[in-house]
Amino acid sequence: MFRKKWVFYWGIMVCFVMWGNLSIAAEQGFLLGEESKGFTVKAAENTDMNVRIRLQPRFDAGDLIKSDETTPTSYESETDFYLRRIRLELGGHIVKNLKYNLTVEGDKNSKAPGKSSNEVKILYAYGDYKFADPLSVRFGKAKLPYSRVSLTSSSKQLLVERPLSTEDAKKLFDDYYQAHLLLHGKIADGILAYSLAAGDGWESGATVNGKTVHKSGILYVGRIELSPPGWVEKSQSDAHLGKGRHLTLGMNYATQKGIEYAGNAFEEDRNLWGVDLSGHWQGLTAQVEYNAWKEEFTDPSKADKEPKGWYAQVGYLIPGVNVEPAIRYEVYEQDSNKADTEQKTVTAGFNWYLKGHSVKLSANYVMTEFDSKAKGSLANDDKQNVFQLQGQLYF
């Protein structure tokens, strides 16, 4: 009994000492100094290359596996250590006004069997020429311009994982990271920003729901963002580390029609629309987003599918210790044309910034509840709870 009390009192003392040290360090900046920006090589006046490396070691625990993959009835506890992200980023200018980016990734390395990629591939590869603030042209492989939280770099997320509904929305037009042509720009110092893209989407030879695509129409995507004067976001982020302010309303629409499959005369059309509102003031940050999409089939044996989902999240960076508690609530209806296909998720946790986004530690607890006919619901289990611990080294 005496030993337990002794350990308890010493633990309290250590916490106070650590808190005090962190507060003193935070008054002078982050505990390990200011953020790193990578290593830049300048070859000529308007030619340079910036090199950055990002590592995200990860530990997950909780309801990660099912009792039986063939006919599962419940979730079972398991742990998983892996590298969520491994990325090498090369970017800079070839000539004045012409930017480029080449990013290679080996994400999900050593993740649990069946979920691990363990391969290296090109994530970004594009050139972006700026004629003037109102007009730039980008061509190559990059993100399609829809969904605020998906467009934000994973290095600057408020919570460890993005919402489940937006992750599914990213799969609607095959690969969210795909080659396309993009016109974009900012008007009136960024009060209005726009992006207009055209790409392949689902293309000939691709496999959709077990069927091979014969041919398809062009994928079109459009997004606009509106901000009040003085509230334009300087650099898109979920977590601005207590600096500045912004308020932005975003709207996007994407469509691809005439997706035909090999071996039959039926077609499929896909449409998505979404709206989001984000803002921050000093250490307080919040955003809400709604997305809905529809898969329409001319095949009379198939029913149209209409998923929709929304989330709201908020976080606050505590001055002095650089700890940021955060919470998100999400509702995702996997198909609004069917009853009991909804899932609700609450994610709560914190970020601890040791060197801004260059060195940080994030911990989240994710609680999901499934309706009886929702994907993820099992015969004897309609809840899933997972703890996530992730570090980030970005230098």
N, C-alpha and C positions, 0 to 999 in steps of 0.2 A: 504493500500500500504506500509506504514511504517513497519507494523507488518510483512509482507511478506519478505521485505528486511532484517529485523532484524533476522528472522528465517533462511534466506538464509546464511547470514554472519556467524551466529553462527554455522550453519551446516558445512560450509567450515572450520571454526576454529576447530571444533570437529574432522573432518576428518584428518586435519594436525596433531593434537595432537595424534590421534590413530595411524596414519602412523608412527610418530616419536617413539611412545612407542613400536610399533611392530618391527621397525627397531632395536631399542636398544635391545629388547628381543631376536630378531633373531640372533644378533651378539653373544649372549651368548647361542644360541641353539633355540629350539622351545619355543613358548610362555609358554606352560604348562610343559616343560621339555622333556626329551628323551622318545622314544617309550617304552611301556610296553611289556614284553615278557611272561606274564602270571605268574602263581604260580606253582613252582615245588616242588614235594615231592620226596625225595630220600629214598628208602627202603633198598637198599644194594649198593655195589660198582658199579654194572652194571645194577641196576634196579631203574627206576624212573618214575614219571608221571607228566606231565605238564598240567595244567588246564587253559583254556582260554574261555572267553565269548565274543561274538560279537553281537552287536545290530546296526541296520541301520534304524533309523526312517526316514520316507519318506513323502514328500508332492508333489503331481502332480497336474497340472492345465492345462487346454486347451481342445483340441479335444479328450476327453476320451470316449465319448459315441456316439452312432448313433441315428438318429432321430426316428427310429423304428427298433427294432431288427428283426422283421419279414420281412419287405421290406424297409430297410433303404435307404434314398436318400441323406443324408448329415450328417456331424459330428456336434455335439453340445458341448458347453463348460460345463465343470464340474470340480470339485476339489475332491481330494482323499487323506486322511491322513491314513497311515498304517505303519506297520513294515515290511520293505522289507526283512530283514534277522534277525533271532533270532537263534543263534547257541551256543551250548556247545561243546567244543573241548577237548578231552582227548587224550594225546599221550605221547610217551616216549619209553623206552627200557624195555623188559622183561628180556633179558640177553644180553651180549655183542654182538653187530652186529645185533640184532633182534629188529627192531622198530615195533610199533603198533600205530594205530589211530582209535579212535571211535568218530565220530562227529554226534550229534543229532541236527536236525533243525526243526524250525517251521516257515519257510519263508512265506511271503505274508500274514501275520496275519492281519486281519481287512481290507484287500484290497477290492475294490468294488465288490459287489455281482457278482458271475459268474467267478471271477478271483482270489478269495481268497481260500487258502488251509485250513487255520485254523486247521491244524493237525500237530502232531509231528511224525517225522519219522527218520530213520537212513540214513544219507547221506554217511558217510564213515565208513567202518569196515574192516580193513585189517592188515596183518602182513607182514613185509618186511625184509628179511634176506640178509645181505651183505656178500658174500664170499670174495670179493676183489673189488677194484674200477671198474674193467671191467665187473663184474657179480654180480647182486643182483636178488633175486626172490621175487616177491610180489604176495600174493593171498588174495582175498577178494573183497569187494565192494569199488570201487574208480572210478575216471574218466577214460574213454577210451583215449588212447594217440594220439589224433589228434586235430588240430587247436590250434595255439599258444595262441590266446586271450582267448580261452575257458579253456586251461590248466592253465592259470595264475589265481591265487586266486582272487576272487571278492573283497577281502580286499585291493588289490593293483592295481585296475584298474585305468586307466587314465581318463576314462569317466564313468558316472553313470551306463549306460547299455552297454552291449556288442553289436556288430553289428548284424543286423537282419538276415543276411545270415548265420553267424556262429551259431546263435541260432537255425535256422531251420536245419542246418547240424547236430546238436547235436541230433535231433529227428530221424535221418535216420535209426539207428539200435536199435530202441526202446528207452531204457533209457541210457543216456550218463553216468550216475552213475550206473554201474551194476557189478555184480560179474564176475571176470575173472582172468586168470593167466597171469602174466607179467614178462618177463625177461628184465632187463635193466642194463645199466652200462655206465661208462665213460672211455675213452681211451686217453692216452697222456695228463693227467691233464685236461680232459674235452674238448680238441680240437674236439674230436668226441664223441657224446653221442647217445645212441640208446634205443629204446623201442620196444619190440615185445610182442603182446598180443593175447590171444585166449579166446573167451567167447561164450555165448549163442546167443547174439543179439536178433532177434525175435525168440521166442521159442514156443513150443507146448502150445496151449491154449490162447496165446496172441491175441489181436484184432488189425488188420491192415486195415485201411480204411473200417471199418465196417464188416470185414471178420475175421473168427477165423482161426489161424494158426494150421495146422495139424502136420507138422514137418518141419525141416529146417536144413541146413548145419551149420557148425561152423563159427562164426565170427572171422576173422583174421584182426589185425591192426598192422601196422609197422610205426615207425617214427625215423628219424635220424636228428641230429643237428650238424652243423659244425661251428667252430669259429677259427679265427686266433690266434696264440700264443699271450698271453697277453691280449686278448679280450674275454675271457670266462666269461659268466655271473655267478656270485657267487650264486645268489638266484633269481629265475624267478619273474619278476615284470614288470608292465607297467610304473611304476613311482619309480625311484631309489633315490629320495629325494636329488639330487645333488651330489651323491657319486659314484666314480668309473667310469667304462666304460665297454661296451660289444658290440659285433657285432656277430650276429648268423643267419645263414641260416638254416631253418627247412623245411623238406619235409615229408609228411605222405601219407599212402595209407591204405584203409580199404575195405574189401569185405565180403559179405555173399551171398551164392548162394543156390539154391534149396529150396526157401521158398514156401511150398505147403499149400493150404487152404483146410479146411474141406469141403467136398461135391462136389469138382471138381478135375480135373486132371491137372490143369494149375499150372505153377510155376512162381516165381519171383526172379530175381537176383538184388542185390544192390551193387554199387561200388562208392567209394569216393576217390578223391585225392586232395592234397593241397600243397601249398608252401608258405613260409613266410620269411620275412627278418626283423629283429628287431635290434635296437641298441640304445645306449645312451652314452653320454659323459658329465660328470658332470650333469648340470641341464637340458640339452637338451635330449629329448627322442623321438624316432620315430619308426614306424613299418608299414609294408604293408603286406597284406595277401590275397591269392586267394584260393577259394575252388570251386570244381565242383563235382557233383555227378549224378548218373544215376540209374533210376529204370526201369528195363527191364522186360516185361511181355510176356509169351508165349500165353496168352489169346488174340486171334485176335481182340477181341472187345475193347481192351485197348491199348492206344498209350503209347510208352515209354516216360518217363518224365526226363528232363535233366536241373535241376537248376544250376546256377553258380553265384558267387558273389565275389567282392573284396572290400577292403577298404584301406585307408591310413590315419594314424593319427599322430599328432605331438603335443608335449607339451614342455613347458620350465618353470622350477622352478626359479622364480625371487629371487635372493639372497637378504637377509635382511628382507623380509616380509613373506617368505615361502608361497607365492601365485603362483599357477601354471596354467596359461591360457593353454587351449587345444582345438584342433579342429579335427574333423574326417569327411571325405567324403566317402560315400559308394554307390556302384552300385550293385543292386541285381536283377538278371533276374530270376524270379520265375520258368520259364520253357522256355529254349532256343528253344524248338521245336514248340513253339507257338509265334505268333507276339503280340506285345503290352503288355508284361507281366513284364515289368521292373519297378523298383522303385528306386528312388535316395534319399539319406538321408544326410543331413548336420547336424552335432552335434557340438555345440560350448559352451564353458563354462570355469569353473575354479575349482581348488581345493585349499582350504586354510588349511594348516597343522598346527594345534595347538600343537600337540604332535606326530608328524610323522603320521603314519597310525593308531595309537592308538586313536587319537581324530582328526577328520578332518570334514570339511564341503565342499560339492560339489554342484555346481549349473550348470545345462545344459539346453540349449534350442535346441529342436530337430525339424527339419523341413523335412518332407517327401513328395515327389511328386510321384504319381502313374500314370503309363500308363493306358489306358482305360480298358484293360482286366486283369490287375494285381489285386490280392487279396488285398483289402483295398480301391480300387477305388469305389466310389459310384456314383449314377446317376447324382447328382448335385454337387459333391465334389470330386476333385482328389488330395487334399492336406490335410495334417494333421500336426498341430503344437502343441507341448507339452512342458511345462516348468517343470523341475524336480529339486527338492531341497532335498538333502540327507545328513544326518549326519552319522558319524561312531564312535562308542565307542567299542574299541577292547582292552580288558585288561585281 
